[in-house]
Amino acid sequence: MKSKDMRELDVDELRQKERGLREELFRLRFRSAAGQLESTATLKKTRREIALVKTILREKGVK
């Protein structure tokens, strides 16, 4: 999802998005440790998406 699209979401949707991304990151790390992950680039992409969501939440003044 692009940053422009994320900025249009409200605070509750952003928090839900962050929660989902954190769960996805956990599953990706687990698969990576088990040697079943095909592309490690997905780990980096997911971490960056989490950072983007946190940045937008901070811009909106939410802790």
C-alpha positions as CSV (number, residue, x, y, z in Angstrom):
1,M,0.0,0.0,0.0
2,K,1.3,3.4,-0.9
3,S,1.8,6.2,1.6
4,K,-0.8,8.4,-0.1
5,D,-3.4,5.6,0.4
6,M,-2.3,5.0,4.0
7,R,-2.6,8.7,4.9
8,E,-6.3,8.6,3.9
9,L,-7.0,5.9,6.6
10,D,-8.3,6.9,10.0
11,V,-6.4,6.1,13.2
12,D,-8.3,2.9,14.0
13,E,-7.6,1.5,10.6
14,L,-3.9,2.4,10.8
15,R,-3.6,0.6,14.2
16,Q,-5.4,-2.4,12.7
17,K,-3.0,-2.3,9.7
18,E,0.0,-2.1,12.1
19,R,-1.2,-5.1,14.1
20,G,-1.7,-7.1,10.9
21,L,1.7,-6.2,9.6
22,R,3.4,-7.2,13.0
23,E,1.6,-10.6,12.8
24,E,2.8,-11.0,9.2
25,L,6.4,-10.1,10.2
26,F,6.3,-12.7,13.0
27,R,5.2,-15.4,10.6
28,L,7.8,-14.4,8.1
29,R,10.6,-14.5,10.7
30,F,9.3,-17.9,11.8
31,R,9.4,-19.2,8.2
32,S,12.8,-17.7,7.7
33,A,14.2,-19.5,10.7
34,A,12.8,-22.7,9.5
35,G,14.3,-22.2,6.1
36,Q,11.0,-22.1,4.2
37,L,11.1,-18.4,3.2
38,E,11.7,-18.0,-0.5
39,S,12.5,-14.2,-0.6
40,T,14.1,-12.4,2.4
41,A,13.1,-9.1,0.7
42,T,9.6,-9.6,2.1
43,L,11.0,-9.1,5.6
44,K,12.5,-5.8,4.7
45,K,9.3,-4.7,2.9
46,T,7.1,-5.6,5.9
47,R,9.4,-3.7,8.3
48,R,9.3,-0.6,6.1
49,E,5.5,-0.8,6.0
50,I,5.3,-0.9,9.8
51,A,7.6,2.1,10.0
52,L,5.4,4.0,7.5
53,V,2.3,3.3,9.5
54,K,4.0,4.4,12.7
55,T,5.2,7.6,11.0
56,I,1.7,8.4,9.8
57,L,0.3,7.8,13.2
58,R,2.8,10.1,14.7
59,E,2.0,12.8,12.1
60,K,-1.6,12.5,13.1
61,G,-0.7,13.2,16.7
62,V,-1.5,9.7,18.1
63,K,0.8,8.0,20.5
